[in-house]
């Protein structure tokens, strides 16, 4: 099974101040991708145990979001969610999730994942990739090869942004059951910093975002968000207190007009 379709009727939990919530879309998208990967592996995520008996976790290495801000999602929209695995090169997978109404795609999420395990028990800083129980055939591997090259190059992309916000990581709010800072919360923290940096100017929301992940954090650590903006172009970097890059987002964020409430 390489495709999956489901649907949802949009309400307040799925929407932000303008369109489909990026935060909700990321969580919904990854859930659908996990279903396809679990089918590919022949076991549910809680049974992702490697040959040495260690628990494996799915990790997000990069993602891309797109939203049609000229035709935003609205409350009561009937949304079809179509998910497809576009490429596998173990231990990586590249999946796409499309959100459509009345047959028109109005948003999408693409996610590059890998399988990892902790090298040191209890540590969110030391982990390694693992693939030994995944036996599905690879396909379109060159796509993932290109993405991995871009991921490596993104480590040195300059961000000349100014500090917009410091954030103290909170385990009970920010971590998932694997005890990692959850992937969508990197985006959530970045989005909050972007809003804060632009608060006194005309409202801008991202129509397109590409993100790269480079590390994780422990409870109580401080993350610093730096935001660089040139009209619609937006770069946001999250670092630890020592300046080590943890996350990088490159986005297009045009001006939007919010409806009166």
C-alpha positions in Angstrom: 0.0 0.0 0.0 1.6 3.3 -1.2 -1.5 5.5 -1.1 -4.2 6.3 1.5 -7.3 8.5 1.4 -9.3 9.9 4.3 -11.5 13.0 4.9 -12.4 15.5 7.5 -15.0 18.3 8.0 -13.1 21.4 9.0 -13.9 23.1 12.3 -12.1 25.4 14.7 -9.5 22.8 15.7 -8.3 22.5 12.1 -8.2 26.2 11.3 -6.0 29.1 12.2 -6.8 32.8 11.8 -6.9 32.6 8.0 -6.8 29.0 6.6 -5.9 25.5 7.4 -3.7 25.4 10.5 -0.2 24.5 9.6 0.2 22.9 13.0 -2.8 20.7 12.6 -1.9 19.9 9.0 1.6 18.7 10.0 0.2 16.4 12.7 -2.4 15.0 10.4 0.1 14.5 7.6 2.6 12.6 9.6 -0.1 10.3 11.0 -1.0 9.3 7.5 2.6 8.8 6.5 3.2 6.6 9.5 0.2 4.5 8.5 1.8 3.8 5.1 5.2 3.2 6.6 3.8 0.8 9.2 2.1 -1.1 6.4 5.4 -1.1 4.4 7.2 -2.6 7.5 4.4 -5.0 8.3 4.2 -3.9 12.0 2.7 -1.0 13.9 4.9 1.8 15.2 4.9 0.5 18.8 6.5 -2.7 17.4 9.3 -0.9 15.6 12.1 -2.9 17.4 15.4 -3.5 15.6 17.3 -6.7 15.5 19.2 -5.8 18.7 15.9 -5.3 20.6 16.2 -1.5 20.6 13.2 0.7 20.0 13.2 2.5 16.6 11.5 5.8 16.1 10.5 7.6 12.9 12.2 11.0 12.7 11.5 14.0 10.4 14.6 15.3 8.6 12.9 17.8 6.3 9.4 18.9 5.3 7.7 21.2 2.9 4.3 22.9 3.3 2.2 24.8 0.8 -1.2 26.6 1.2 -3.3 28.4 -1.4 -3.7 31.7 0.4 -5.8 33.1 -2.5 -8.4 30.4 -1.9 -8.2 29.6 1.8 -9.9 26.7 3.6 -13.0 27.6 5.5 -15.1 26.3 8.4 -17.4 23.4 7.3 -15.3 22.6 4.3 -15.2 18.9 3.4 -11.6 18.1 2.9 -10.1 15.0 1.3 -6.7 14.0 2.5 -4.7 12.0 0.0 -1.4 10.5 1.1 1.3 8.9 -1.1 4.8 7.5 -0.6 6.8 9.1 -3.4 10.1 7.5 -2.7 11.9 5.0 -0.4 15.6 4.6 0.0 15.9 2.8 3.3 16.0 4.1 6.0 14.5 7.2 4.4 11.0 7.8 2.9 9.6 10.8 1.2 5.8 11.2 1.5 3.2 13.7 0.2 -0.1 14.6 1.8 -2.6 16.7 -0.2 -5.6 18.5 1.2 -8.3 19.3 -1.3 -11.9 20.5 -1.4 -14.3 19.9 -4.3 -11.4 18.3 -6.2 -9.1 21.2 -5.9 -5.8 20.9 -4.0 -5.5 23.8 -1.6 -2.7 22.6 0.6 0.0 20.0 0.9 2.7 18.6 3.2 5.8 16.7 2.1 7.9 14.9 4.7 11.3 13.3 4.6 11.6 10.7 7.3 14.3 8.3 8.6 14.4 5.7 11.3 16.6 6.3 14.3 17.3 4.9 17.7 19.0 6.4 20.8 22.7 5.6 21.2 22.6 6.7 24.8 19.6 5.9 26.9 17.7 9.1 27.9 19.6 11.3 25.6 18.1 13.5 22.9 21.5 14.4 21.5 23.0 11.1 20.5 21.1 8.8 18.1 21.9 6.8 15.0 20.0 5.7 11.8 18.7 2.2 11.6 17.1 0.1 8.8 17.7 -3.6 9.5 14.0 -4.7 10.0 12.6 -2.8 7.0 12.6 -5.0 3.9 10.3 -3.1 1.5 11.8 -2.5 -1.9 13.4 0.9 -2.6 12.0 3.0 -5.4 12.7 6.5 -6.8 15.8 6.5 -4.6 17.4 9.4 -6.6 14.7 11.7 -5.2 15.8 11.0 -1.7 19.5 11.3 -2.7 18.8 14.8 -3.9 17.0 15.7 -0.7 19.8 14.4 1.4 22.3 16.6 -0.5 20.0 19.6 0.1 19.8 18.7 3.7 23.6 18.7 4.0 23.9 22.0 2.1 21.3 23.6 4.4 23.7 23.2 7.4 25.7 26.1 6.0 23.0 28.3 4.6 23.5 31.8 6.0 20.8 33.3 8.2 21.5 36.9 9.1 18.4 37.3 11.1 18.1 39.1 14.4 17.0 37.4 17.5 13.2 37.5 17.6 12.4 35.2 20.6 14.0 33.0 23.2 12.0 29.9 24.1 12.4 27.6 27.1 11.6 24.0 26.1 8.9 22.5 28.2 8.8 18.7 28.3 5.1 18.3 29.2 4.0 20.6 26.4 6.6 20.2 23.6 7.7 16.5 23.7 6.0 13.5 22.2 5.7 10.0 23.8 9.2 9.2 22.4 10.4 12.0 24.7 11.8 14.1 21.8 10.8 17.7 21.0 8.0 16.9 18.5 8.8 17.9 14.9 5.8 20.2 14.4 6.8 22.2 17.5 9.9 23.4 15.8 7.6 24.9 13.2 5.2 26.2 15.8 8.0 28.0 17.7 9.4 29.4 14.4 6.0 30.6 13.4 5.5 32.4 16.8 8.9 34.1 16.3 8.0 35.2 12.8 4.7 36.6 14.0 6.4 38.5 16.8 9.0 39.9 14.5 6.3 41.2 12.1 3.6 42.1 14.6 3.5 45.9 13.9 3.5 45.5 10.2 0.9 44.2 7.7 -0.1 40.6 8.4 2.0 38.0 6.5 1.4 34.2 6.5 3.5 31.6 4.8 2.2 30.2 1.6 5.3 27.9 1.2 7.8 26.7 3.7 10.7 24.2 3.5 12.3 23.1 6.7 15.4 21.2 7.7 16.0 19.4 11.1 19.5 19.1 12.5 19.1 18.1 16.2 17.0 17.9 19.2 17.0 19.3 22.8 16.5 18.4 26.4 13.8 19.6 28.7 14.5 23.1 30.1 17.0 24.1 27.3 16.6 27.5 25.7 16.1 27.8 22.0 16.8 31.1 20.2 14.8 32.0 17.1 16.4 34.3 14.6 14.3 35.8 11.8 15.5 37.3 8.5 12.9 38.9 6.3 13.1 40.5 2.9 9.6 41.4 1.7 8.0 38.0 1.0 11.1 36.0 1.6 11.6 34.7 5.1 14.4 32.7 6.8 14.0 31.4 10.4 16.7 29.6 12.3 16.4 27.9 15.7 19.7 27.4 17.7 20.7 26.3 21.1 22.3 28.6 23.6 25.7 27.9 22.1 24.6 28.9 18.6 24.3 25.3 17.2 21.8 25.2 14.4 18.8 22.9 15.3 16.4 23.9 12.6 16.1 26.1 9.5 13.0 27.3 7.7 12.9 29.1 4.3 9.5 30.5 3.5 7.5 32.7 1.3 5.1 34.9 3.3 2.9 37.3 1.4 0.6 39.9 2.9 -2.9 38.7 3.7 -6.1 40.4 4.7 -7.8 38.9 7.8 -11.5 38.8 7.9 -13.2 41.0 10.5 -14.5 39.1 13.5 
